[in-house]
Amino acid sequence: MPEVFAELVGQDEAVDTLRRAAGAAAAVLRAAGTHPTAASDPTGGTGPDGGTDPTGGAGPGPGAGMTHAWIFTGPPGSGRSMAARAFAAALQCVHGTGCGTCAGCHTTMAGTHADVRLVVPEGLSIGVNDMRALVLRAASTPSGGRWQVVIISDADRLTEAAGNALLKAIEEPPPRTVFLLCAPSTHPDDISVTIRSRCRVVPLRQPPPDAVAEVLVRRDGIAPDVAEWAASAAQGHVGRARRLAGDPEARTRRDAVLAVPRRLTGVGAAFDAASALIEAAEAEAAATVAETDAAEKAALQTALGAGGTGRGAAGAMRGAAGQIKDLEKRQKSRATRAQRDALDRALVDLAGFYRDALVTALRAPVAPVHTDTVAMARAGAEKWDAEGALRRLEAVLECRAAIEANVKPKIAVEAMMLALWKG
C-alpha cells in the first residue's frame, strides 16, 4: 500500500506542510510521557499559524507546526477531502509519517478508524443538531491513545447555528482533538470569519492535466491517449477524469451536454434543451442514490422488526412509521443534493465549451478544454465573435451562481438557455 499522501495529485507544497505537521504532532505524543501538559494542548502552545515557522516546520517546541483546527481549500476536484483524510491517517500513523502500511493508516483511509469521524452532508446543509452531536462525541478521549480527528467535508454547507456550535468547540478544543474542515475558499460566504481566524489554512490548487493523466495511466491502467483526453475534459478534477475514462455512460451524458449549443435554434428549442438537461441530472442522481436508499430502508425495517411473526411485531412496525418517514426525508434531501451536483457537472462542461469558443475567437495560445469539440467551438467563435462567446460563458456561470443561491434549478436553467440562444 502506498503512503497516504500519494493520492494527492499536484499538491507538493500542501503535502510538505502536512508531513511537517504530522511529525510535530508525533513529537507532542512522544513528549506526553514526561510532559503531560503538552498532550493536553495539540498546538503545543502555538497558534493556528503553527508557531514561528510559516511553512509548518517543527520549531523549538514539540508542538510547533501543529494546531488543533485546519481548513483545506481549493476548487472542486483538487482533493480537499482526500487531503484531510490523508492528514488524519498521518496523525493516527504509529510512525507519525503516514506510512500507509500500519493499522492507523489503513483503517483511517478505509474509513473504519474509531477515532476518525467523517461528516459528509447528505442534504443541502449540515444542521445544528448534527454538529452538536458531533462535537459531543469529539470531546471523548481517543481510544487508540493518539488523536481524535473530525473531518467535515463541505464545511461551507454549515448552517449559521451549526457553525456557531463548531466555533465553540474550536475556541475551547478538547484534549487531543483535531478538526479538519474542507471548503472551496476562506471567503465569508464559504466559512465564517471567526472560524477562519482560529484555523490554519492549507490551500490546494487545481491539478494540471498532465499530472492527472499520469495518475490515470499509472494507477488505473488507462491508455495514455484516453487519459490525456479525460484529464483535459475534466478540467483538473481527478475523480471526474477517472469516471470519464472508465464509464461509457458518463461520456454519453457529457456528449449530450456539449450538443446543447447546436440545439438552440429558437425559443421552443431552448426550453426543450433546459428540460432535457434537468431530466438528465435527475436520472443520473436517481441512479446514484437508488442502491444506497434501498439498502438503508431495508436495514432500518429489519432493525425495527419487519417480517417478524411474533407477538407485537405488527404493532412495532406501526410504531416505526415515524422513523421510516424521517429516513425518507433524509433520503429526499440527499437526492436533491445529488441532482444539484449532477447538474453542476453538466454546467461546468458547458462552460468549458464556451470558454473554448472564447479563446479561439481571441486566438489565445492555450489548449482547449474539450479537444473533441474543437471544430464546433471554432464554428461558434466565427459566428459569435469574442464578445458573444463571453456573454454566453457568463450566462452559464450566472446559472451556477443562481442555483447555488437556491434558485429553482429549472427556472435558472431555462433563463440560461434563453440567454445562450439570444447571445
N, C-alpha and C positions, 0 to 999 in steps of 0.2 A: 504493500500500500504506500503511495507517495506521501510526502509530508503535507500537512494540512493546507499550506498556503499555495500549493501547486495549482489549485483550481482558479486562482485569481489571475486573470489574463491582462497583461499590460499594466500592472499596478505595482511596479517595483518600489516606488517611494513609499507607498502605503504599507507594503509588506515589510519594508525595512523598519518603519515606525512600530508596527505591531510586534515584530520579533523582539525589538529592544524592550518594549513594554512588557511582553511576556517574560523576558529574562529578569526584568526588575521585579515583576510580581513573584517569580520564583524565589528571588532574593528575600522578599518580605517573609515568605513562608519559612525559609531557612533560618532567618533571624528570629522567628517567633519562639523558638525553643529557649532562647536566652533573653529575648526582649518581647514579652507578651504584648506590650502596648503597640508594637509595630504591626502585629497581626490584627489588632482591633481597628486599624485605620489603613485601608487598602492603598491610600495615596502615600503612606509613609511620611505624612506631614507636608506634602506638596499640594499645590492647587491643580486645577484642571489642565494647565499647560505643562504639567509634569516637571516642575522644578525649574532649574536654570537652563536646562538643555532643551531647546525648542524642537530638536529632532527626535526627542524621545529617548535619548541615550541615558544609560544609567549614570547618575551623578554621584555625589559623595555618599548619599544615604541609600539603604536598600530599597526604598520606595520610589526613587527618582525615575521618571519616565512612565510611571503607572498612576492611574487615577480611577475613581470608582464609577465614572459616567462618561460615555463616549457617544458621539454621533457620527455615523457613516453617511456621507452624502455623495451624490453622483447621479448621472442621467440613468434612465431605465436601461437595464442590461449591463451596467457597469459592474455589478456584482456586490451590491451593498449587503444583502442578506448573507451571501456567501462569505464575504469578508468578516462579518460579525460572527458567523458560525465557526470560521477558521480560528479567529482570535479566541473564542470561547474554548475551543479544543486545545489551543496552546496554553491557556490558563489552567486547564484540567490535566495537561500533559505531565506525567511524572518526571520528565526531564526538563520541563519548562521551555521547550523549544517547538512544540507542535510536530513531534516526530512522525505522527501518522500511524504508528505501529502499536503504541501502548493502549491499555484499556481505556484510559481517559480520552485519548484522541479518537479511538474507534467508536466508542459509544456516543460521544458528542456529535461527530459527523453523521452518525446513523440516526440521531435524534432520540436516543434512549438513555442518555445520561441523567441520573436522578437529580443532579444539581444544576442542570441547564434547562431553562424554560423558554420555549419559543412561542411568541404571541403573533399570530397571523390573522389579521381581521378577515372574518368570513363575510361581513356585510360592508356597508359603505363607511362605517366608522367603528372606533373602539370606545365602548361606553364606560362610564364611571364605575359601575358595579364590577365589571370585569377587571378594571385596573385596581380597584381596592382589594379584590380577592388576590390578585397577583402580587401586590405589594405586601400583603399579609404573609403570603407563602414565602416571599423572598426574604423575609426577616428571619427565617429559621436558620439554624446552624448547618453548614454544608455536611452532608452525610459522609462524603469522602475525605473531609478534612482539608480541602483546598479552597475553592471559591464557589459561591452561589451566584450563578450568572443568569440574567434576564435579558433575552433578546426580543426587542419589539420591532417587528417588521412593519414598514409603512407607518411610522410614528406620526406622519403628517395627517393621519386619519383619527388621531385622538380628539375626542370632543373637549370642549373647554374644561368641563368638570373632571374628565379623566386626566387631562394634562395637569390640573391642579393637584390631583391625588398623587400623580407621579412626581411632581415637583417637590412635594413634602418629603417623599422618600429619598430623593436625590439630595435635598438640603440636609437631611439627617440620615445618611446612609447606614444601614445595618452593618455590623461587622462582617467583613469578608463577602460582601455582596457587590456585584459589578453590574451596571446597567448599560446595555448596548442598544442604541436607538438607530434606526435606519430611516432616512428621509431624503427626498430629492435635493434639498438645499437647506441652508440655515435662514432662509427668508422667513419673516414672521408669519407668512401665510402657510408655511410648512411646519415650523416648530416655533414655540413661543420664545420670546427673547430671554425670559428668566430661566427657562430650561437650558437654552443655548449657553448662557453665561456660566453655567455650572458644569458644562461638559467639555471634553476635549474633542475637537473635530478632526476626522480623517477623510479628506476629500479624495474621491475616486474619479477617474476620467473615463471617457468613452474609449474602449479598446480600439486600436487601429485595425482595419480589416485584415491586414496581413497576419497580425497576431492571432486573430480569431480563426482565420483559415488554417494556420499552423496547428492550432489546438484540435480542430476538427479532423485534420489528417492524422495527427499523431495519436490522439486518444480514442477517436471514434472510427478510424479506418476509412474515412470518406475520401473519395477520389479527389486529387488536388484541384481539378478544374471545377468540380461541383462545390468544393469547399470555398474556393475563391468567389464563386458567384453568390453562394449563400451568405458569406460574410459581408459582402458588399450590399446585398439586398436587405439584410437585417440591420444595417446601419450601426454596427458595433454591438448589437445585442446578442450575447453568446448563446443564450437559451433559444432565442428565435432562430438564429442561424442553424443550430442543430436540428430544430424542427423542420425548417425549410429543406435542409439537406436530406433528411430521412423520412419525411412524411409527405406522400403524394397529395393527400387532402389539403395540407397546409399550402402547398404550391398552387393547387386548384383555386383555393379561396383568394390567394394573392393575385392570381391571373384575373379573376373576376373583378377585383377592386381596380386593377390597373386598366381594365377595359371601360371603366366609367367615363373617362373623358370623351371617348368615341360615341357613347350612347346619348350624350347631352345634345339632342337635336331640337328640343323645344320644351315648353313648359310641362307638357304631359310626360315627356321622357325624363325630365328632371325629377318629377315626383315618383315615377316608376323606379328610377335608379335609387332614390332615397329609400323607398320601401324594400327594394332588393337588398340594400346594404344592411338595413336594420334586421331583416329576416335572417340574413346570413349570420349576423352576430348572435342573434338569439339561438339559432340552430347550433352554432359552434359552442356557445355557453351551455346549452342543454346537454350536448354530448359530453362536455367536460365534467359536469356535476352529477349526471344521472346515476352513474355507478356508485359514487360516494353517498348520494342521498338514499338510494335503495338500501345500501349496507347499513347506514346509520339507523334508518327506520326499522329495519328487521332486527338489528341488535337491541334497540330500545324496546320493541314489542316483546322480544324474547325475555329480556330482563324483567319486564312487567308481568310476565306470565301468559303471554299469548299462546294459544294452543293447549293450555292446561285443561285438565278434566276433573281436577279435584274440587272439593267444596270451596266455594268462594272465588273460583277462577274467573267466572263471568263478571262478578262484582268488582274484582280487582281491575279488569280491563276497562270497565266503565269509569272507574276512578282514575284511570291512567289517561283518559282523553285529554286532560289539560296538558300533560307532559308531551303527548304526541303533537298537540296543537302548537306548543312552544317550539318543538323541534322543526315543524313545518314552517313556522315563522322565520326561524334562523336560516333554514334552507332557502327560503324565498329571497331573503336578504343576500345570501351568498350568490344565488343565481343572478340577481340584479348586478352585483359586483362583477361577476364573470361576463355578463353581457357588455357592461361598460368597458371592461378590459379588452374583450374581443373587438368591439367597435373601435377602440382607440388604436389597436394594432392596424386595423384597416385604414384609419385616417393617417397614421404615420406612413404607410405605404403610398397613399395618395399624395401626401405632402412631398414625399421623395420624388414622385413623378414630376410634379410642378417645379420642384427645385431643379431637376434635370433640364426641364424646358427653359428655366430662367438662366442657368449657367450656359446653356447652349446659345441663347439669344445674346448673352453678353460676351460669348466666346472666351469664357474663363478657362484657364488651363487646369481644371480639376476633373477627377474621374467621376463618371455618373454613378448614382446610387443603383439604378436598375439598368444593368447592362443589356438586358434582353428587350428593353423598350426604347432603345436609343433612337431608332428611326421614328417612332411615334412622337417622342419628345422633340426631335428636330422639326417634325412637321408642325407641332404645336408652337414651337418658337417662331417659325416663319409666319404662322397665322396670327399669333397674338402679339408678338414682339416682347421685349423685356418687361415693359410696364404691365402688359396684360398677364403675363406669366406670374409676375409678382403679386398682382391683385388676387389671382386665383390661389396662389400659395397662402396668402394672408387669410383668405376665406376658409381654408382648411384649418389653419391654426386657430382662427377665431371659433370655429366649431368645436375644436378640442377644449378650448377655454370655457366655452358656454356649457358643455356637458360637465366639465369639472365643477362648474358653479351650480350644478343641479338643474340646469335647463333640461326639459324633457328631451331625450335623445332624438325622437322622431322630428320634433319641431326644429331642433338645431341642425339636423342633417338635411331636412327639406330646405331650410334657409341657405345652407351651404351649397346645395345642388343648384338652386336658382342663381346664386351668385357666380358659380362656376359657368353656368350657361350664358348669363349676361356678360360676364367678363368685367 
